[in-house]
Amino acid sequence: MNTIINLLTTPMQTRVDVFDRIFLVFLGLGALVGIVVITYTLYNAYKYRDTGDAGDDEDLPSVGELPTGGKGGKKLFLSFGISAIIVISLVIWTYGMLLYVEDPADEGESAQEEALNVEVVGDGFAWSYEYENGVEPSNLRVPAGERVWVQVTSGDVWHAFGIPEQRVKADAIPGEYDETWFQADETGQYEIQCYELCGEYHTSMVSTLEVVEPDEFDQWMDDQLTMSFTMEDQNESRVTDGYELTLDHQETNFNETYTADEFENGSITIDELEHAGPYNVTVTPTDGQFEPIEETDVKSPTDDTFTLEMNETESNANESDANDGGEN
């Protein structure tokens, strides 16, 4: 009982709160109406029962005879009037609750921009996710207690993105975006399903919503925006000088160069990134002894090792020195 009272009196925050409140109100009113109707029916059945004590002068109805009287239908008018008031009130109240689901009262445009926004794409009987910073996890991960906006679309046929336990459902239509939101207050894992019959493997089009504590989410996101690089020679020994590494993001203005002095024993970890990728990675020799290296479409998190090969001039010089040493 305390749980029901708390649910009805506490402010709404999540979609689960809204639909649970609607369910409880309809359940409560339905139960109340049922109790009143059944009680009134039993009362009249008892009150007007045939006891066999009727006098000869009493005018009793016979089977099949239509009743008369009723005081002008006052009871009927009163019952219909009360029912109409209840039904209309429920329609207005429910509509207001559903308007909150469509557009939460405490959410403005700027608040939504600052919230966690995720693009969801249904394609090939699978769901893919991309955060605004380019992070693309295998499962949808969000912080507990924070509102999340999702923009849903499809890459092939019609799908429907749904999280049953969070009361979330949005159409995934090719070429269009359907926007909705949710807020999960309890940590844990929740199943993501497809609610549109989309093909042979429709039932296997499932994924997982992972709700974690905000601090854990922040740490996870930082890990997704981390890139590590190690420089080795052909003998798998660390190279500590003679090069610089440049990171160039393909979609933003990020372009940074890291010299060999910033590497620690030939290795560097870059964790000040704001976008996951794609990056162009270029290793440029500073003294001309190595061949340059270029990699494209590199995304974080990554831990790559580059093998620095000597250029042809340096390689020939080393071979010549080796031969001279052998002759001596």
N, C-alpha and C positions, 0 to 999 in steps of 0.2 A: 504493500500500500504506500509506504514512504517513497519507493522508487517511482510509482505513478504520479504522486503529488509533486515530487521534485521535477519530473519530466514536464509536467504541465505548467509549473510556475517559473522554472529557470529560463533565462533568455535563450533564444535559438542561436546556434552557431553553425551546425553542420546540417547536411541534407538528411542524415539519419535522424537528427532531432525533429526535423519538420515532418517527415513521413511517419515516424513513431507517434508524434503528437496527433496527427490526423487519424491514425489507426486507433489510438486509445479513445479519442473523442467519439468516433463513430461506434466503436465497440461499446463504450459506456452508454451512449444514447440508445443504441440498439438493444442493449440488455435492459435498460430502464423501460423503454417502450414495450418490450416483450413482457416484462414483469407486470406492468400496468394492465396491458390488454388481457393477459392470461388471468390475472387476479380479478379483473372486472367481469370477465366471462364466467369464471367459477362462482363469483358472488351472485350474478344474475341467475345462473343455473341452480344455485342453491335456494335463492330467494323465491323464484317462481317455479319451483319443482312441484310436481303433482303429488300431493300427500294423500289424496283420496278422501279428504274431508270437506270437499266443496259442497256447498248447499245447492238445493234445487233451483234457488233464485239467482245464482251466480251465472253471469254470461261468460263462459270460458270458450276460447278459440278451439276450433277443431283442426285436425290435420289437413294441411293444404289451404287453409283460410288465411287471407292476407290480414295482418294486424292493422288496427286503426288507432287513432289518437296520437299520443306522443307529444302533446303540448306544443304543437306547431313546429316540430322539428328543431327545437332549441338545442337539444343535446347533439344532434347531428351537425348543426351549424357550428356549435362550439368546438366539437372535435375536429371538424375540417379546418376551422380558423386557426386553432392551436397548431395543427399539423403543418399548415401552410407557413406559419411564422417560423416554426422550427426548421423546415426544409429550406426556406429562403435564407434564413440566417446561416445555416450550414453551407449553402452554396457560396454566399458572400465571404464567409470566413475561410473556407477552403480555397477559394480563388485568391484571396490575399496571401495565404500561406504559399501557394504555388508561384505567385509573383515574386516572393522572396527567394524561391529556388531559382527562378530565372534570372533575377538580379538582386543579390543581397543588399539590404538597405544600407549597410555600413561600408559598401564597396563603391568607390568612385573610380573614374578612369585612371587617375594617377595611382590609386591604391592597387589596382589590378596590374599596372605596369611594374610596380615594385614587388609584386608577389611572384611566386615561383610559377613560371609559364613553361609548358611542355607541349611540343608538337607530337601527336600520335598518328602513325600511319599504319593502316592495315593493308598488307600486301603478301600474296603467296601463302595464305593461311597462317600468318604470323603477324605479331605486333612489333613495331619498332618505335623508339622514343628518342627525341632530341631536345635537350634543354637549350635555353637561349644562348648559352656560352659554347654550344657545339658538342657538349658531352653526349655520348650515345651509349647508354647502358643496355645490357641485355634484358633487364627487368626494370620496371618503373619504381624508383626509390624516392621517397618524399619524407620530410620531417613531420613529426607528430605535432598536432595543434596549430598547423599553419595552413592557410588556404592555398589551394593549388588550382590553377586554371589550365585546362587542356584544350588544344585546338586539334580536332580530329578530322582526318581525311583518309582517302584510300588511293592506292596505287594501281588497282586493277578493277575489281568489281565492288558492288555494294557490300559493306559490312556494318556492324553496329557494335561499338565499343561499350562494354559494360563491366561494372564492378558491383556485383549484387550486394555485398555486405556494406558498401558505402552508398547504395542507392544512386549509382551513377549509370547513365546511359546516354550515348550520343551516336548519331548516324555518321558513318564513314562513307562518303560519296566521292567518287573520282572527280577531281576538278573543283570541289567545294570544301569549305571548312565549317564544321559544327563546333561551337564553343560551349563548354560547360565547366563546372567547378566542383570541387569537393574538399572536405577537410576531415582528416582522420585523426581522432584524438587518442586512440589506443594503438600502441606499437604492436607489430606482428606482421604476418603475411596474409594477403587476401588474393583470391583468385580473380583473374581478369578473363572474361569470356567474350565470344562473338554472339550477338543476338539476332543476326541476319543469316538465313540459310544461304551460304555463299559458295557451296561446291562440295566436292567429294570429301574433303578433309575438314569440313566445318567444325565438327566436334573436337578436333584436335587443335583448334585455333585458340589456345589458352596461353596466359602469361601470368606473372606474379606482381602484385603491388607490395613493396616492402616499405613498411612504415617504421622509422627509427627515431631515436631521440635527436633533437636539433643539433646538439654538439657532435653526435656521431655522424649526422648527415653532413655537417660542415667539414669534418675531417675527411669523410669519403670524397666530397667534392674537391677538396684540396688535392687529394691523391689523384683524382682524375685529371687534374691540371698540372701534372708534374712530368717532366721529361728528363731522362738521364742518358748521357753519352759517354762512351769510353773509347780512347784512342790506343790502338795497338799496332805494332809492326808485324811483318810477316812471320816472325818467330813468336808471336803472341806475348811480346813484352810491352809494357806500358810505354807510350811515347809522351814525353812531358813538355816538349817545346817544338817550335818550327811550324806552327799552324794556328789558325783561328776558325771559329765556328760561327756561322750566321743563321739565325732563325728568321724566316720571312713568312708571315701569315698571308694566305692567299685571299682572304676576304676582309681583313682589317688593315690598319696602318701599322701593326706591330712589326718592327724590324730591328733586331738586336744582334750585335756581334760580340762574341766572347773570345778573348785571347787565351793563349796557352797558360798565361800566368794565373788565370782564374780557375783553371783546372787543378784538381788535387790528385797528384800521382796519375795524371792522364785521364781523370774522370771528373765529370761535372753534373750536378743536379740542378735543374732550372725549375723553380716552383713559384715564380711570380707571374705565371701566365694567367690571362683572363679568358682565353678561348682555347678550346680543345684542338682545333685544327680545321682544315688541313694546313700544314706548314711545308715550306721548301727549306730543306736543310743543306747547307753548303759548307764544306770543309776546304779552306783555302790555305795553301802553304805560304809561309811568310819568308822563307829563305830559299825557296825554289827546289828543295830536295825531294818533295813528295808530289804525287799526282793529286790534283783536286778531286773531290768527291761531291756529287750532287744527288740528293734524294728528294722526291716530290711526294705530296699527299701523305705526309707523316702526321699522325694524330696521337695525342696523349690519351692515356698514360703510355709511355714507352720507355724501354731501357735497351738502347741500341749500342752495339760495339762496331766501330769502323776500323778496318784494316788499312793503314797508310802504306801505300806502295811507293817506293822511290821512283822518281822519273827516270827516263832513259839515260839522260846525261850522267846523273849520279850513279845509276846502276853500272854504266860502262866504266866510270871512274873507279868504282869499287872493285870491279873485275880486273881492271888494269893494275890497281895497287896489289891485288891478290896475286896476279901473275908475276909482277916484279918481285914481290916478296918470295915467291916460290923459286924464281931463278937465282936470287941471291942465296 
